[in-house]
């Protein structure tokens, strides 16, 4: 066998195994919705239909929340019946349309694979259970939303999410808190141990916070370099300050070991809360950022709160 034949065989094996993993994952995938037309920040977003009575609407309490004025607060409902998925229009203002056919209000209609569902001016694609496209579309969306190094949300995803978080806070009347933190003396880590060690620290901090210190509904992003941002919904200053302190203490106590060398790592944090509807995202971030620099100026490895 020639060298090129060997390479071809290896390539074929890898491709076959990759395809097998993809198909195995797809077989376990629940039915899903993918946003095709709607708010720019959510194009390609996917929602799994794994429980019955999933409501799509403009209300923040909706299972499938879409911030578009053409969508009613409770526009339509998805119903699971065995392996079948049905949709029922909830007497919406701008109707529910499947493949250009208007759905009669309060009348369940069975969906089939690749149906296009129009609610107001927003369009979804329905993917049946076990569709390989569910896996592919999620991977594509994640690639645009996630930071390549850490696997948490990127700065771009945060900037797209921010207006949605502000509007949700306005509509629900619930507080919205922000925690901004970064790694103390990070340049010294890179200079002393090398950039690979610095990358290890960034990835390990992201893993610690994501896996152990936050709720699933919180939005955690890498803002750039060694700086991170955590958006905490429905939480006031005492709760968010407690979360920030747990992050600080956990990172200080963690063993950051790279190639047998232990690196002492600490972070400084700033916390702000949205108190009025007049507080827009830029203002909320500015307050948290100022609190962060207060922690830096006070000696680092601290949590500071806006105005304190």
N, C-alpha and C positions, 0 to 999 in steps of 0.2 A: 504493500500500500504506500502510495506517495505521501509526502508531507502535506500536500494540499488536500488529499483524500482524508487524512487523519483529522485535519482541521475541520473539514466539512462534516465528518461524522460527529465530532465533539459538538459542533454548532447545532446539529440536528438533535442531539441528546438534550442539550440545554434548553433548546426551544420546546421540545416535547415535554420536558419536566415543567417548564414555566407554564405551558398551556394546560397541563394537568392540574397544577395548583390553581390556576385561574378558573378552570371548569369546576373543580371541587368547591372553591369559594362561591362561585355563582350558584351552584346547586343548593347552597344553604341560604342564599340571599332571599329576604322577604320581598313581597311586592313593593313597588316604590313609585314615587312621583319625582320627576325631574323638571325644574323650571326652565322653560325655553324662552319665554318672553315675559318681561316684568322688570322690577327694580334691578338696575345694572349690577349692584353689588351681590345679587343673589343668582344671577344667571348661571345655570349648571348645578345649583344647589339641589340636594336630594333629601327626600323625606321617606322613611320606611313606613309602610302600612302594615304594621305587625300587631295592632290592636284595633278592636272595633270602635265605631263612633269617633273617627278622626275628623275633626272639623277644620276646614280651610276658611280663613276669613281675615279681616283687618283688625280684629280685636287681639291685643297682645296675649290674651289667654287661649287663643286658638292653637290647636296642635300644629297646624301649618299656617304660620303667621306671615302675611304678605302685606307690606306697607304700600298700598296703592288705593287711591280714592275710588277707583271703579269697582273695587271689591267690597261687598257688604261685610259688616262686622262678623256675622256668622253666615257665610255664603252657601256652603255646601258641606255635606257630610259623607265620608266614606264608611261603608259597612262591610265587615268581613263575614262571609257565610261559607264555612268550610274553606275550600281553596279558591272560592270566588270572591271578587271584590266588586261591590256595587257603589254607585254614587247617587246621592239624593240632593236635589236643590232645596235649600231651606227658605223658599219664597224670597230669593234675593232680588235686589233692585235691577241689576243688569244681567240677570239670567246666567244659567250654566249651559254650555254648548259642548257637545261631543262630536268631533269630526263634522262640524257645521250644522249639526242637528240640535235644536234647542230641547233641553230636558224639561218635561212638565214638572212643576213644583211638587214636592213631597211624594215623588214617584221614583222608587229605586230603579236604577238602570245598571245592568251588568257591564263591566268593562272588559275589553279584550286587549291583548298585548299591542303596544304602540298607539293606542288611542290618544288623540290630542284633546285635552280638556281645557276649555276656555271659561274662566270665571272673570266676569267683567272684561278688562282688557289684558288680563294675565293668562298665559298659556302654559299648561303643563303637558308632559308626556307621561303616560302610564306604562310601567314595565311590570309584567307579571312575575310571580314568584319563580325564582330559578333562572332569570334572564341574565346572560353573561354581560349585557350592556349595563346592568346595575353596578357591577364591579368596575367596568371600564369608565363609566361616567363619574363615579365617585373618585377614582384615581385621578382623572383629569381635573376635576374641581379641586381636590386636595392639593394638587400641584400648584394651582394658582393662589391658594389660600395659606399654605403652610410654609414656614421657614425651613429651608433645605437642610440646615445644620441640625436644628433641634427637634423638628417635627411639631412644634407648637405653632400658633398663628403668626403670620408675618406682619410687618408694619403696614403693608398695603391692605391686608385683611382687617386690621384694627381700624384703619382710616375709613374703610367701607362700612364697618360695623358701628362706628361711633354715632352717626346720625340716627341709626335704628335704635340704639340704646337710649339716646336722648328722647326720641319720640315715644318709646315705650314708657319711659319715666314720666313724661308729660301725661300720657293717657291713663296710667295706673295711679299716679300720684305717689308712687313709691320712691324712696331715695335711691340715688345712684352714687356709688363711691368708686374712687380710683386710687390704686396703689402703684407708685412708680419706684422701682429700686434698681440699683446697679452695683457692680462688684467693686469693692474698695481696692485701690492700688492695683488695678488690673494690668497696667503697663509693666509694673514690677514683676508680675507673674510671667508675662511673656518674655521679658528681658532676662529673667533668672532661669526659667525652666523651658522656654521655647514656645513658639506659637501653637504647636500640637498640644502641649499641656494646657495652654489657655483655651483652646477649642474644647478639650476634655472637660474643663471646669464649666464652661458655658452649657455644654450638653447635659452635664450632671445636675446642674442647678435647675435647668428646664425639666428634667425628669423628676427630680425631687418634688418640685412645686406642683407639677401636673398630676403626679401619681398619688401624692400623700397630703397635700396641704390645701387644695381648693375643691369646690363643689363642681359638679358637671355643668351647671348653668352659668358659671363664671367664665369670663373670656380672658384667656392668658396669651400674651403675645411677646415676641422678642421685638423690641422697638429699633434695635440696631446696636452693633458692637456688643458691649456687656450690659446694656440697659434693657429692662423688662417692664411690662405694663400689665396690670391685672384690673379688669373692670368687674366690680362686685355689685350685682343687682340686688335690689330690695334690702340693702344693708346700710345702717347709719354709721357714724364715725366710731362709736365704741366697738362695734362688731368688726369693722374693717381694720381698725387699729390693732385689734387682737389677732386678726389674720396676718397682718404685716409683721407683728412681733413674733408670731410662730414661724413665719418664713425666715426672719432674721436669726432666731435662736436655732432653728433646725440646720441652717446652712453653717452657722458658726460651729456647731457640734459635729457636723458631718466629716468623715474621713475622705478628703479629696486626695486620692493616691494615684500617681501617674508614674508608671514604670518603676515602682518601688519607692518613690519619693513622696512623702506626705506634704501637702501644701496647705498651710492655714489660710482659709478663705472666709471673708466676712462681706456683708452687704449693708448698704445704707438705703433707707426707704423714706418716702414721703406719702402722706395720705390726705386726700381731699374728698369732700362730699358735695353733691349738687343740692343746694338748699332751695332754690327758686327756679321757676321756669325761665327766668332770664339768664340763668347760667348755662351757656352753650358749651360745646365740647372743648373749644380752645381755652375757655376760661377755666374749666374744670381741670384740664391738663396743666395749665400754667400754675394753678394753685398747688397741685401735687408736686410739680417740678420744683417750685420754690421751697416746699417743705423738704424735699429730698436734699437740696443744697444746704438747707439749715442743718440737716443731719451731718453732712460732710463738714461744715464749718464748726460743728460742735465736737468733732473728733472721730466721726465715722462709726460704723457698726451700731447705728442707732435708728430708731423710727421717730419721725417728727410728724406732727399733725398741723394742717393749715391753721394759722392764727395762734399757734401755741409754741 
